[in-house]
Protein backbone atom coordinates (compact mmCIF):
# COMPACT_ATOMS: atom_id res chain seq x y z
CA UNK A 1 0.00 0.00 0.00
CA UNK A 2 1.23 3.48 -0.85
CA UNK A 3 2.26 5.72 2.03
CA UNK A 4 0.48 8.97 2.75
CA UNK A 5 3.85 10.74 2.64
CA UNK A 6 7.45 10.05 1.72
CA UNK A 7 9.93 12.10 3.76
CA UNK A 8 13.50 12.35 2.51
CA UNK A 9 16.71 13.40 4.16
CA UNK A 10 18.85 15.51 1.83
CA UNK A 11 22.60 15.36 2.62
CA UNK A 12 23.93 11.91 1.78
CA UNK A 13 20.63 10.83 0.19
CA UNK A 14 19.78 13.42 -2.47
CA UNK A 15 22.78 15.74 -2.37
CA UNK A 16 26.47 14.91 -2.36
CA UNK A 17 28.35 16.27 0.65
CA UNK A 18 32.08 16.75 0.18
CA UNK A 19 32.60 17.48 3.85
CA UNK A 20 36.03 17.60 5.33
CA UNK A 21 37.90 17.07 2.08
CA UNK A 22 40.76 18.99 3.68
CA UNK A 23 40.45 17.30 7.06
CA UNK A 24 44.13 16.30 7.20
CA UNK A 25 45.12 19.91 6.61
CA UNK A 26 42.58 21.26 9.09
CA UNK A 27 43.85 19.04 11.91
CA UNK A 28 47.50 18.60 10.82
CA UNK A 29 46.78 14.87 10.49
CA UNK A 30 45.57 14.65 14.09
CA UNK A 31 42.09 13.35 13.21
CA UNK A 32 40.80 10.93 10.58
CA UNK A 33 37.30 11.16 9.12
CA UNK A 34 36.00 8.24 11.17
CA UNK A 35 37.06 10.10 14.33
CA UNK A 36 35.99 13.57 13.26
CA UNK A 37 32.39 12.93 12.19
CA UNK A 38 31.14 11.42 15.48
CA UNK A 39 32.63 14.51 17.16
CA UNK A 40 30.86 16.72 14.62
CA UNK A 41 27.48 15.06 15.22
CA UNK A 42 27.87 15.46 18.99
CA UNK A 43 29.25 19.00 18.83
CA UNK A 44 27.52 21.72 20.89
CA UNK A 45 28.59 24.30 18.30
CA UNK A 46 27.04 22.31 15.46
CA UNK A 47 23.84 21.76 17.45
CA UNK A 48 23.46 25.48 18.15
CA UNK A 49 24.13 26.32 14.51
CA UNK A 50 21.80 23.75 12.97
CA UNK A 51 18.97 24.73 15.31
CA UNK A 52 19.25 28.38 14.31
CA UNK A 53 20.80 29.74 17.50
CA UNK A 54 24.00 31.08 15.91
CA UNK A 55 24.95 32.59 12.57
CA UNK A 56 27.71 31.53 10.18
CA UNK A 57 30.57 33.68 11.51
CA UNK A 58 29.85 32.80 15.15
CA UNK A 59 29.62 29.13 14.28
CA UNK A 60 32.92 29.24 12.39
CA UNK A 61 34.70 30.77 15.39
CA UNK A 62 33.19 28.16 17.73
CA UNK A 63 33.95 25.23 15.41
CA UNK A 64 37.57 26.20 14.83
CA UNK A 65 38.12 26.46 18.58
CA UNK A 66 36.16 23.33 19.50
CA UNK A 67 37.84 21.06 16.94
CA UNK A 68 41.29 22.67 17.12
CA UNK A 69 41.35 23.31 13.37
CA UNK A 70 44.45 24.69 11.66
CA UNK A 71 42.69 27.44 9.73
CA UNK A 72 40.99 30.75 10.42
CA UNK A 73 37.24 31.00 11.04
CA UNK A 74 36.89 32.88 7.75
CA UNK A 75 38.69 30.11 5.84
CA UNK A 76 36.58 27.44 7.55
CA UNK A 77 33.30 29.21 6.73
CA UNK A 78 34.27 29.59 3.07
CA UNK A 79 35.12 25.90 2.89
CA UNK A 80 31.96 24.93 4.78
CA UNK A 81 29.77 26.78 2.28
CA UNK A 82 31.16 24.53 -0.47
CA UNK A 83 30.45 21.20 1.24
CA UNK A 84 27.29 20.66 -0.84
CA UNK A 85 28.63 19.78 -4.26
CA UNK A 86 25.36 19.08 -6.07
CA UNK A 87 22.58 16.51 -6.40
CA UNK A 88 23.52 12.88 -6.84
CA UNK A 89 23.19 11.79 -10.47
CA UNK A 90 19.54 11.07 -11.19
CA UNK A 91 18.26 12.60 -7.93
CA UNK A 92 16.16 15.34 -9.51
CA UNK A 93 14.59 13.00 -12.04
CA UNK A 94 13.86 10.50 -9.27
CA UNK A 95 12.07 13.17 -7.23
CA UNK A 96 9.95 14.19 -10.19
CA UNK A 97 8.95 10.58 -10.86
CA UNK A 98 8.21 9.94 -7.21
CA UNK A 99 6.16 13.13 -6.79
CA UNK A 100 3.74 11.86 -9.44
CA UNK A 101 2.91 8.94 -7.13
CA UNK A 102 3.19 10.14 -3.51
CA UNK A 103 3.32 13.53 -1.74
CA UNK A 104 6.90 14.38 -0.82
CA UNK A 105 8.54 16.22 2.07
CA UNK A 106 12.20 16.80 2.89
CA UNK A 107 13.65 16.80 6.40
CA UNK A 108 17.22 18.00 6.84
CA UNK A 109 19.56 18.82 9.70
CA UNK A 110 20.66 22.02 8.03
CA UNK A 111 21.98 25.47 8.84
CA UNK A 112 21.29 29.03 7.73
CA UNK A 113 24.33 28.67 5.44
CA UNK A 114 23.36 25.45 3.67
CA UNK A 115 19.58 25.55 3.66
CA UNK A 116 19.22 28.40 1.09
CA UNK A 117 21.65 26.51 -1.15
CA UNK A 118 19.56 23.34 -0.84
CA UNK A 119 16.31 25.21 -1.51
CA UNK A 120 17.69 26.60 -4.76
CA UNK A 121 19.48 23.40 -5.77
CA UNK A 122 16.32 21.29 -5.50
CA UNK A 123 13.67 23.94 -6.20
CA UNK A 124 12.12 22.76 -2.95
CA UNK A 125 8.91 24.77 -3.18
CA UNK A 126 8.08 22.97 -6.42
CA UNK A 127 9.30 19.46 -5.59
CA UNK A 128 8.21 19.14 -1.94
CA UNK A 129 4.83 19.78 -0.37
CA UNK A 130 6.63 20.48 2.93
CA UNK A 131 10.27 21.30 3.70
CA UNK A 132 11.58 20.78 7.23
CA UNK A 133 14.92 22.47 7.98
CA UNK A 134 16.17 22.18 11.53
CA UNK A 135 17.56 25.71 11.53
CA UNK A 136 13.92 26.88 11.34
CA UNK A 137 12.49 24.12 13.54
CA UNK A 138 14.85 24.64 16.49
CA UNK A 139 15.38 20.93 17.03
CA UNK A 140 17.60 18.31 15.34
CA UNK A 141 17.25 14.73 14.21
CA UNK A 142 17.41 12.27 15.94
CA UNK A 143 15.49 14.06 18.71
CA UNK A 144 11.98 12.53 18.78
CA UNK A 145 10.61 16.07 19.13
CA UNK A 146 11.85 16.83 15.60
CA UNK A 147 9.99 13.87 14.15
CA UNK A 148 6.91 14.77 16.20
CA UNK A 149 6.87 18.23 14.58
CA UNK A 150 7.04 16.65 11.15
CA UNK A 151 4.19 14.25 11.93
CA UNK A 152 2.08 17.08 13.33
CA UNK A 153 2.50 19.11 10.15
CA UNK A 154 1.84 16.14 7.86
CA UNK A 155 -1.27 15.28 9.91
CA UNK A 156 -0.84 11.58 9.17
CA UNK A 157 -0.42 8.52 11.40
CA UNK A 158 3.25 7.53 11.83
CA UNK A 159 2.73 4.18 10.13
CA UNK A 160 1.56 5.90 6.94
CA UNK A 161 4.80 7.90 6.62
CA UNK A 162 7.92 6.51 4.91
CA UNK A 163 11.26 8.08 5.87
CA UNK A 164 14.67 7.66 4.20
CA UNK A 165 17.96 8.80 5.76
CA UNK A 166 21.66 7.95 5.46
CA UNK A 167 22.20 8.02 9.25
CA UNK A 168 21.23 4.87 11.15
CA UNK A 169 20.58 6.83 14.35
CA UNK A 170 17.95 8.93 12.56
CA UNK A 171 16.33 5.86 11.04
CA UNK A 172 16.11 4.18 14.43
CA UNK A 173 14.64 7.34 16.00
CA UNK A 174 11.95 7.47 13.32
CA UNK A 175 11.11 3.80 13.81
CA UNK A 176 10.79 4.32 17.57
CA UNK A 177 7.83 6.62 16.82
CA UNK A 178 6.18 4.14 14.47
CA UNK A 179 7.39 5.74 11.24
CA UNK A 180 8.42 3.27 8.53
CA UNK A 181 12.06 4.11 7.89
CA UNK A 182 14.93 2.87 5.70
CA UNK A 183 18.68 3.49 5.69
CA UNK A 184 19.87 4.53 2.21
CA UNK A 185 23.04 6.17 0.95
CA UNK A 186 22.81 8.13 -2.28
CA UNK A 187 20.13 8.52 -4.92
CA UNK A 188 20.86 5.19 -6.63
CA UNK A 189 20.29 3.22 -3.43
CA UNK A 190 17.20 5.31 -2.71
CA UNK A 191 15.82 4.54 -6.17
CA UNK A 192 16.47 0.81 -5.84
CA UNK A 193 14.77 0.72 -2.45
CA UNK A 194 11.76 2.68 -3.67
CA UNK A 195 11.34 0.55 -6.78
CA UNK A 196 11.26 -2.54 -4.57
CA UNK A 197 8.64 -0.93 -2.32
CA UNK A 198 6.61 0.77 -5.06
CA UNK A 199 6.55 -1.33 -8.25
CA UNK A 200 4.63 1.47 -10.00
CA UNK A 201 7.86 3.51 -9.84
CA UNK A 202 9.07 1.48 -12.82
CA UNK A 203 6.48 3.15 -15.06
CA UNK A 204 6.36 6.62 -13.48
CA UNK A 205 7.49 9.45 -15.69
Beta strands, then each sheet from edge to edge (+ up, - down):
strand 1: 5-8
strand 2: 15-17
strand 3: 84-87
strand 4: 104-108
strand 5: 130-133
strand 6: 161-165
strand 7: 180-183
sheet 1: 5+ 4+ 1+ 6+ 7+
sheet 2: 2+ 3-
end
